[in-house]
């Protein structure tokens, strides 16, 4: 019996021993860091020898740099979106432009030279190379005009760029260790780091911190292998911020747009002005883009300007893009040659008619059609205006989702004044509603102030209103649901203040304050049609003027002369002096 038991005990003992060994092995494997290394070419997604990864502000970019003749080139789109949006690539004429506060700098494709106003400089190698869908720009050239620094590294090729000069959490390595792909000792090794190596902490964890090394490797490191972090302010001592100057008035702007439709109408300016108070700027609608070559049409008058000057009133001629519907304004602005022609024509008109200022009213600007060409137009025009002592104001729509691409901040760098077109909240073809409700225009001012200094903002206000006509789509005997506009065919007509008041009187309608819009509102029915009106009057005007006063804006502008009730001017001069 004992002889039979012994083998069984031996087998059992061996099994236990194997289990113990396996357990020990498993524990060793669990707590032993892997020595597996990550392929950095795959990590940086480098697919060819002429590529280099781009790490910008400790983030790996989807873009790649190109190494051409040992020089670093980066995609224009990358430059524009990540480094400096003021670079402008004209893909139609293969020219790269950059505007400083005082100069227009241009470089043709594949050229070693670039021009600064009338001076030509040699860069030493090609500045920009056109591609099928973009352009490649020498990174050294970008750095010349941008608040960035960069370093290049090999094996694999990568460029580490700093463009944000904020505070960072920095630390040093307290003992040699590894940066891994993920937090944990079983994650592959990205880089060996040594004691006293400097790193940036991107995110702190319980045991592992997300870090970036100086040579652009982003991964995880054991917290206990780092010194205590400290706040470090990044600076770029080699970059000097530009100073932008503006032509400003030492008093509130009180601008009135004067819609002039013929040469003969200019003679009426004495009568037009005589019924007003406080106006110090007149903006007649004289000029418009007339062909795809950048030429202007005009109905301006030197006598008009002379008369205004005799009354102490400046004249800022209005230039528009919507009078001639056959013109493709996007074509003009997206071609450097035609854009230059337009700018030269604007300046010629300003000189010829002795204008004090230029007011740009280009509308229906879309990102798809214009891209950055409109802001480039403003930049280039501003330089020409300022060199000749001519004020530049630009009419812009209230900030909204459809115009987020408008670079109002950069526009304010160059233009002297940004005029908010605080009207057309509701317009011909829209649902019935206010032309400019007080909450809507208030939000517009607040949003604009996030991008534009208060002393450069002029708030545009309407003197007109719309009376809305709602006709039931079904032939009912009476108007019933006055709120559901889907049941109506909606049309509108523009009225002056006095004409709108006359309509109320004719129809025995009484206006009352509408809390939602902040305006006096009235409605009435005639022949099964519903009429609605949000009145423009002293009540709505004073609320907008108070916005100007409360926010210390540069002033106000009014569209248009002749549509106001004469009493409004007493209200205007209460707030604008």
Secondary structure as GFF3:
##gff-version 3
##sequence-region A 1 577
A	DSSP	alpha_helix	2	31	.	.	.	ID=ss1
A	DSSP	alpha_helix	40	43	.	.	.	ID=ss2
A	DSSP	beta_strand	51	56	.	.	.	ID=ss3
A	DSSP	beta_strand	59	68	.	.	.	ID=ss4
A	DSSP	beta_strand	71	75	.	.	.	ID=ss5
A	DSSP	alpha_helix	76	78	.	.	.	ID=ss6
A	DSSP	pi_helix	79	83	.	.	.	ID=ss7
A	DSSP	beta_strand	88	90	.	.	.	ID=ss8
A	DSSP	beta_strand	95	99	.	.	.	ID=ss9
A	DSSP	beta_strand	104	108	.	.	.	ID=ss10
A	DSSP	beta_strand	113	116	.	.	.	ID=ss11
A	DSSP	beta_strand	119	122	.	.	.	ID=ss12
A	DSSP	beta_strand	128	130	.	.	.	ID=ss13
A	DSSP	beta_strand	135	138	.	.	.	ID=ss14
A	DSSP	alpha_helix	139	144	.	.	.	ID=ss15
A	DSSP	beta_strand	149	153	.	.	.	ID=ss16
A	DSSP	beta_strand	158	162	.	.	.	ID=ss17
A	DSSP	beta_strand	167	172	.	.	.	ID=ss18
A	DSSP	beta_strand	177	180	.	.	.	ID=ss19
A	DSSP	beta_strand	189	193	.	.	.	ID=ss20
A	DSSP	beta_strand	198	203	.	.	.	ID=ss21
A	DSSP	beta_strand	208	213	.	.	.	ID=ss22
A	DSSP	beta_strand	218	222	.	.	.	ID=ss23
A	DSSP	three_ten_helix	223	225	.	.	.	ID=ss24
A	DSSP	beta_strand	230	233	.	.	.	ID=ss25
A	DSSP	beta_strand	253	258	.	.	.	ID=ss26
A	DSSP	three_ten_helix	264	268	.	.	.	ID=ss27
A	DSSP	alpha_helix	269	274	.	.	.	ID=ss28
A	DSSP	beta_strand	281	284	.	.	.	ID=ss29
A	DSSP	beta_strand	287	289	.	.	.	ID=ss30
A	DSSP	beta_strand	296	298	.	.	.	ID=ss31
A	DSSP	alpha_helix	302	310	.	.	.	ID=ss32
A	DSSP	beta_strand	314	320	.	.	.	ID=ss33
A	DSSP	alpha_helix	329	334	.	.	.	ID=ss34
A	DSSP	alpha_helix	336	352	.	.	.	ID=ss35
A	DSSP	beta_strand	357	361	.	.	.	ID=ss36
A	DSSP	alpha_helix	367	370	.	.	.	ID=ss37
A	DSSP	alpha_helix	373	387	.	.	.	ID=ss38
A	DSSP	beta_strand	391	397	.	.	.	ID=ss39
A	DSSP	three_ten_helix	401	403	.	.	.	ID=ss40
A	DSSP	alpha_helix	408	414	.	.	.	ID=ss41
A	DSSP	beta_strand	417	421	.	.	.	ID=ss42
A	DSSP	alpha_helix	438	449	.	.	.	ID=ss43
A	DSSP	three_ten_helix	454	456	.	.	.	ID=ss44
A	DSSP	beta_strand	457	462	.	.	.	ID=ss45
A	DSSP	beta_strand	465	472	.	.	.	ID=ss46
A	DSSP	three_ten_helix	485	487	.	.	.	ID=ss47
A	DSSP	beta_strand	488	495	.	.	.	ID=ss48
A	DSSP	alpha_helix	497	506	.	.	.	ID=ss49
A	DSSP	beta_strand	512	514	.	.	.	ID=ss50
A	DSSP	beta_strand	519	526	.	.	.	ID=ss51
A	DSSP	beta_strand	529	534	.	.	.	ID=ss52
A	DSSP	alpha_helix	538	550	.	.	.	ID=ss53
A	DSSP	beta_strand	555	559	.	.	.	ID=ss54
A	DSSP	alpha_helix	568	575	.	.	.	ID=ss55
###
